[in-house]
Amino acid sequence: GERTLTARTLAASLVGSLARREPEDLAILNKYLHGVVEPRSKEEGGSWPEFLEGGRDAIATLS
């Protein structure tokens, strides 16, 4: 079947990559999710809510 990259998977991959390389950067990414992605997900919709959910879930899993 055809494989597609979802916003949720992209966010989770980003979190996972940061956790392996620079764990302290997860705090910065969490601030970005809260300060930038969350407002955009409310205003613009699209893939932003899925990206936000994927990022938050991945951070919660690692915490």
N, C-alpha and C positions, 0 to 999 in steps of 0.2 A: 504494500500500500504506500500511498504518498505520505511523507512525513512533513510536518510543518512545525516551525518554531513558534510557540505561543509566548505571549507576554509573561505569563506566569512562570514558564520554564526559563525564560531569559533572566528574570529577576532572581529566581532560585539559583541559577548558575553563577550569576554575579556575586551573590552572597557567599556561595560556596568557594568561589575563587578567592575572594577577599579573606575569608576565614582561614584558608590555607596559607596565604602569603603574608597578610598583614592583619591579624585579628583585631588590633586596635582601630582599624579603619571601619569596622562594623558599626561603631558608634557614629561615625561621620555619615555612613550610608543610612543609618536609621534616622538621623536628623534630616537627611535629604528626602527620605520617604515621607516623613512627617511634614516638612516645610515646603516641599515642591510637588511631590507626586500626589499626596493626598488632596491638596487644593485643585490640582489639575484633574484628578479623577472625578471630583465633584462638578467642576465647571465644564470640562470637555468630554468626559465619558470616554468612549472608544476603548482602547486597550489599557488605558491608565488604571482603572479599577483592578483589572486582572494582574497587572504588573505590581501594584501596591499589595495586593493579597499574597502574591507569590513571594515577594520580598519579606513581608512581615512573617509569613509562615516559616520561611527558611531561617530567619533570625531567631524566631521563637524555638525552633527545633534545636538550634545550636546553643541556646542560652541555658 
